[in-house]
Amino acid sequence: MISDSGLVTVIGGKWTTYREMAEEIVDEASKVADLPEVSCKTHHFSIHGNIPASHADQSDHLYIYGSDIPEIKKLQQSDAALKQKIHPKYDATYAEVLWAIECEMAETLEDVLARRIRFLFTDARAAIDIAEDVAQFMAQRLGKSEEWAVLETKNFIELAKGYLLEDHSPKKETQIIN
């Protein structure tokens, strides 16, 4: 959107369309500023951590980390505890939790289990099962207190209950009035 004063405003957008939006915005801003038209030069630039899906080995769950895979594997090799799975059913490790904290600025249990490792959305029960252990690990790495870990666990589990497939709410008795 371009205002009467020439201000170019960008609202909304998605990760999957950001390049197209950026090109359109730069083109519009160039017109407003009366700059020469130039073709987009970033079309094939890789985003940090991203590699094209066609080049990713999707049999390895780490493929979502793209070009950062070697760094996560180094973390796993550097410490046996970081190579440990955070849940026995899944391949995600404590190295990925550490990566989320140190490289992706995750600061809460929800940040890690919902938005980074995505357990909340893929298996809420598993997320609940590991919440306390992951919160303890995070507290240690972030220099937080035991109370922080307990509160993070409590808050996360309360949130995660809303993602469970089975109904855990109390059953209300139906009263029939004649």
Salt bridges, closest charged atoms under 4 A:
GLU28 OE2 - LYS31 NZ 3.53
ASP60 OD1 - HIS61 ND1 3.83
ASP60 OD2 - LYS73 NZ 3.53
ASP68 OD1 - HIS48 NE2 3.05
GLU71 OE2 - LYS74 NZ 3.35
ASP79 OD2 - ARG141 NH2 3.96
ASP91 OD1 - LYS85 NZ 3.46
GLU96 OE2 - HIS61 NE2 2.70
GLU104 OE1 - ARG116 NE 3.37
GLU110 OE2 - ARG115 NH1 3.17
ASP111 OD1 - ARG115 NH2 2.57
ASP123 OD2 - LYS89 NZ 3.22
GLU158 OE1 - LYS161 NZ 3.92
GLU166 OE2 - ARG125 NH2 3.93
GLU166 OE2 - HIS168 NE2 3.15
ASP167 OD2 - LYS171 NZ 3.25
